[in-house]
Amino acid sequence: MMLSEAERFQRLCLIRSENVGPATYHGLMQRFGSAGEALRALPELSARGGMKRKIRICPPEEAEAEIRAAHKAGARYVMSGEPDYPPLLQHIHAPPPVLCLKGDRKVLHRPGLAIVGSRNASALGRKLTGEIAAEMAAAGYCIISGLARGIDTAAHEASVDQASVAVLAGGVDVIYPPENHALYERISRQGAVLSEMPPGFTPRGRDFPRRNRLVSGMALGTLVVEAAARSGSLITARLAREQNREVFAVPGSPKDPRAAGTNRLLRDGAVLTCGAADILEVLGPMSGDMIRPPGLPLEEAEAPCPAAPDEIDSDGRRRLIALLGPVPVSIDELIRQAEMPPAQVHEVLMELDLAGRLDRNTPGAVGLA
């Protein structure tokens, strides 16, 4: 799908508007068919959701300044549904509508392996990571990681000459840790650096799990080399499972805290991995078939724009909101209990989200913020 420059610009304005996250963005696009129509609907929808003031819509001059900043950083934008968008990422729950890309778009279309693990990695863990990453890259795979210290760095260093992608939690021009500046430059020249955040954005703690869903979502599988019992790498592994992707784990000594997480993954069904051959055995049959994973929905741009839902009466709206609480509930369960058409349920949830009253932190489930 090729978008006009005007539509691309309006899509950037839409995702940068107040309370428009990826899930709400895709709902708006399904509902209205274009970013321009969605932007015009934001004030009315947010007011119906209970917002007492006017919602902030991204001004054109802010979007223009962001585009200039991206160009200054040597990056460009890729929109959901466009040919350059990473194929498998397109089909995760609420994929990022806009990606800022620095580097070679072609590496994004190779079959991918995500590699994550401890920042405080052991020498043996770094060595094994490098060996696996180099062998997988030589076999035609793109190695995807987060440019962090430890395992991430080892994975990138071993694959940068073949195909390496760094996914950042901050802006595409915000390099962290600073000692990886030279590695960042090599990846951006020979591979690709990606972010869904604006250039110059400094990441917060909550932005790293958000980044992790991209790391796992771009790949056919995720390898965890070393991870403590409470580790961001385990979040990436959980996201990979939710995205119907393979999870691989390297076993470790029960006396090493850095192996507690990987050993637990193995107990829970991850593929025991001692080398690249273990991964190739699983991913090989599917690596040449970059198609939509089974059971996942088509992206909104590929589906026809649905008809507007019938007007929602006040009783139905109150009944639906009363079913929501601080604990997330699945949207399917809400539809069943509210006894309302799905289109009406999604409309009310969109209104609440735009008003800042909805929690969408659990995929496929919602609660009151």
N, C-alpha and C positions, 0 to 999 in steps of 0.2 A: 504494500500500500504506500503510495507516494502522497505526501501531504503538501498543501500549498504553504508558502512562507507565512501567510496570514494565519492559517490554522495552527501552524507550529507555534507561532508567537502567542496566540490566544491560549493554547494548551499550557504553555509555560506560565502565563498569567493565572490560569485556573489552579494549577497545583501549588502556586505560591500564594494563593489567597487564604484568608483565615479559615482554620478548621477544615480545610480540604486536604485530607490524607489520601493515600493511594486507593483505599477501598471506596471512599466517598467519590473520588475522582472517577473511577470506573463506573460507579452507579450513576453519576451525573451524565457521563458520556453515553451510557446505555439509554438513559431516560430522554436525553435531548438531542443526541446525534452529532452535536458539534460543540466545541469549547465556547464559541461565541454565545450560543443559546444558553448554555449552562451558566456562563458568567452573568447573563441578564437575569437568570432565575434565582441567583443566590440570595438577594435581599428578601424576596418573598418566602423562600423555603426556610431560611434561618429564622425569620419572624414567626412562621408557623410552628417552628420547633421550640419557641420560647425565648429567643434572644431579645433582650430589651433595648438594645441599641442597634445601629446599622452595622452589618458585617463589613469587615475590611476586605476589599477586593484589591488585588495587586495592581498598582498603577502602572500604566505602560512604560513610564520613564524608569521605574525600578527594574522591570524585565529587560529593557534596553540596556541598562547599566550592567545587569548580570550577564547578558550576552557579550558585551564588550569585555568584561572581566574574564570570561571563558576564552575568548579569542586571544586576549593578552597572555593567558596561561598556555596557549597552544592547544586548546581543547575545543570541542564542538558538542552540540546536543544531538542525541538520538532519542526519538520518541517511540513509545510503545506502539507496536504495529508496523513500524518501518522495517525495511529489509536489513538494515545494519544492527537492529536490536538483537541481543543474544537470544538464540532460538529457544532454549529450554527455560530461560528466565521469563519468557513471555507467558508461561503457563503455570506459574506459581500463584498462590492466593494473593490477590492485590499486588501485582507486579508494579515496580516503580514506573510511573508514567513517563518520566523524563530522566535520562542518564546523561551525565557529562563525561565525555570520552576524550582521552588524550592518548594517541598512539595509533596502532594499526588495527583497523576494524576486523581484518581477516582472521586474526587469532580467535576472535569471539565465536567463530563458526567451526572451530575444531571441537571434537569431543573433549569434554573437560573433566579433570579430577581436582577436587578441592583438597588441600592439605592444611590441617590446622593442628595446634598443639600448644604446649607450655611455652610461655615467654622465658621462663627460667629453665630452659632445656638442658639436658645432660649432653656431654660430648658424644656419647653413643647415640642418643636420640637425634642429634643434629646430623651425625654421619649417616645413619640409616635413612633419614629424611632426604638427604642429598642424593643418596644412591637411588632411592625409589623415584624421586622427582626427575632425575636425569634420565633414567631408563624409560619412564612413562612419556617424557617429552620426546625422546628419540623414537618412540613407537607412534608418535603422531598426536599425542594428547597435549592439551593446553593445561598448565598447572595454575590453579587459582588459589590465592590466599590473601591475607589482609595486611601485609607489609609490617606486621608487628615483630618484636624481637623474638629470638629463639627459633621455634620450628618454622614459623612463617618465613623468616629471613632465609633459613637454610633451603626451604622449598624454592623460593624465588631465585636465589643465587645459583642453584643447580639447573634451573630451567630457563633462565633469561635468554640464553643464546638460541633456544629453540622456540618456546612459546610460553610466556608467563603473563598473568593478569593480576594486578594488584587492585583490590576493591577497598576503598577508603571510607571511613566513617565520617570524616570531615570533607571539606571541599577538595576538588581534584588537585588543587594547588597547595594544600595544607599537608606538609610532609611530617609524619610522626611514625617512629621516633626520628629525631633529627640526624642521628648517625647513619640512617638509611638513605640520606640524600643522594649519594652517588648511585645506589641501587635503584632508587626511584627514577633517576634520569635514564639509566640503562633500560629499565622496563618500559618507560614511556617512549623510548626510541625504537626498541626492538619488539616490544609486546604491546600491552595496553594498560592504562590506569583508568579506573571507573569510579564514579560517585553519583549518588542521587541527590546530593546536597549542593547548594550554590557555591561557587568559588569563594574562597575566603572564610568559609564556615568552619568554626572551631568545634570539634565534636564534644558532646557531653556523654556521660555514662550510658544514658538510655539509647544513644545512637549506635553503640557497638552491636547489640543484638539485632537492631534493624539492618546494619551492614551485613551481619552474619547470614541473614536470609538470602542476600544476593550471592554470597560466596557459595553456599550450598545449592541455591536455585539455578546457578549457571552450569552446574556440573552434573554428570551422570552419577557420581558417587563422591563421598567425602571420607578421607582418611584422617583418623586421629592418631597421632604418634605418641604424645605424652599429654596427660591431662589429670589434674588433681580432682578430688571428689566434687569440689565446687569450682567449676571452670567454665569460661566462655566457650571453650571448645565443645563442651557437652551441649551447650545451647545450639551450636551449629549442627551437631549430630542429631539432636532432636528435630530441628527444622528440616534436615535432610530426610528424615523418616516421614515427617508430615507432608513433604513434597514428593513422596513415592520414589526417593532416590536410595541408592545403596549406601550402607555405612560400613567402613572398614576400620579395624583397630589393631594396633601393635601391642601384644601382651608385654607385661613388665613384672618385675619382682614385687611381691606383696609387701615387701619392706620399703619400697620406694613410694613416697606419697604422690609422685608424678605419674604413677601407674594406676592409682586407685580408680580414676575415671575411665581409663581405657579398659581395665579389667572388668569394670562394671558393664561397659558397652558390650564386651564379649559375652558376659553372662546373659545379657538381654538380647543376644542374637546377631551382633555385628560379625562380619567376616574376619576371622583370624588372619592376620597379615604379617608375614615375615619378609616379604619382598615384592617387587613389582609383578612377578609371575602370578601371585595370588589375586592381584587386582585385575590383571589382564584376562585371567580365566573367567571372571565374572562380567567385566565390562566389554570384553572383546566382541561378543555376539551382538551387542547393542550399539557399539561405538560408531558404526557407519550409518546408523538409522536415527538421525536427529529429528525425530517426530514428536508429536504431542504425547506425553506419557498417558497411559490409559486412565480414564476416570476423571481427568481434569478438564475444566471448561475451556471453550474457545475464548480468545481475547475479544473485548467488546467491539473492536473495529471490524471483526469478521462476522458479527452477528447483525441482523437487521435491528433498527431502532424500534423498541416495543411501543405499543400504544400507551398513551397516558392512562394511569389508573383512574377508575371512577372516583368521583368525589368521596372523600372519607368523612363520615359523620362524626360528630363530637363524641358520641358514646363509644364508637369503635376506637377512636384515638385514645380516649381515657382508659379503655379496657386494655389496650396494648401497652400503654405506659405503665399501668398498674402491675403488669406481669414482669416488668424489669426491676432489677435490684442491683446491689453492688457486686453480686456474684454473677459471672457471665453465664448466659444460657444460649443454647444453640438457636440459630435463626429458624431452623426447621421446626424446633419445638415451639417457638413463639408463634409461628404460622398456625401450627396445629391447635394450640390452646386459645389463640385469639379468635380463631374461626373467621379469619379475614382472607381475602385473596392475597397471594404472595406479593403482587405488585403494590398493593396498598401498604402491606407491612414494610416493604423496602422503602417506600416513599416516606413513611413516618420515621423510620430509622435514619434516613438521609437528613430529614429536617432536624432531628435531635442532634445528629452529629455536627451539622453546620452551626447549631446553636451552642455547641460545646458541652452538651449534656450526655454524650454517649462514650462508652469505653469499648474500643474495638481491638484491644491488645491480644485477644485470643482469636486465632483464625476460625472463621465460621460461627463465632459466638459474640454476643454483645451484652453489656451491662450498663448501668447508669454511672456516669463519671462522678 
